[in-house]
Amino acid sequence: MSLMKITRLNVHTLPLVAHQASPPPTPPLNARRSPLANDLVDENAYMMIQRKKLTIHINVKKNTPVIKLKKMVGCILKTSKENIQLHYKNAIMVEQKLLSDYFDSSTCLVPVSIGLALKMDNEEFESLDIVSCSIIRALMEN
């Protein structure tokens, strides 16, 4: 049976070495983005998607394409994105545009109301029908 000698290391006697962080590498000129684009990437938008009595709340980045929002809603409703039509201020939202094309940064502080219409059996989209929710008013009156 062999005995091992365990030595105790005194941490106070070790020399302290200051580590200096190196700056991140500079991206090539064609890959640089404007400061406004960086703000846009980090900014969240709170969506309130409404159809009749249904309301879906989603947090997304402002640079999200409309088609990706349609896919998210489609997954929740278990339908394809082709059967979904989104409306913002009574205008149909185009799939190729970004959400930031429809509203500015000041609207991100409150929920952005988006209308939702689904495709009917006759291959036409239903008319936009949103039932306003007045739960807070009803609670305040009691």
SULPEJO-V841735 format. One record per backbone hydrogen bond with DSSP energy under -1.0 kcal/mol. CO is the residue of the C=O (numbers start at 1). NH is the residue of the N-H. Records with the same first field share a line. If there is no record, write none. Layout:
BEGIN
CO = NH / NH
END
This chain:
BEGIN
28 = 31
34 = 38
35 = 39
36 = 40
37 = 41
38 = 42
43 = 62
45 = 60
46 = 112
47 = 58
48 = 114
49 = 56
50 = 116
51 = 54
52 = 131
54 = 51
56 = 49
58 = 47
60 = 45
61 = 64
62 = 100
64 = 99
65 = 69
66 = 70
67 = 71
68 = 72
69 = 73
70 = 74
71 = 75
72 = 76
73 = 77
74 = 78 / 79
80 = 83
81 = 84
83 = 119
85 = 117
86 = 93
87 = 115
91 = 88
94 = 97
95 = 67
97 = 66
98 = 101
99 = 102
104 = 107
105 = 108
112 = 48
114 = 50
115 = 87
117 = 85
118 = 126
120 = 123
124 = 120
129 = 52
134 = 138
135 = 139
136 = 140
137 = 141
END
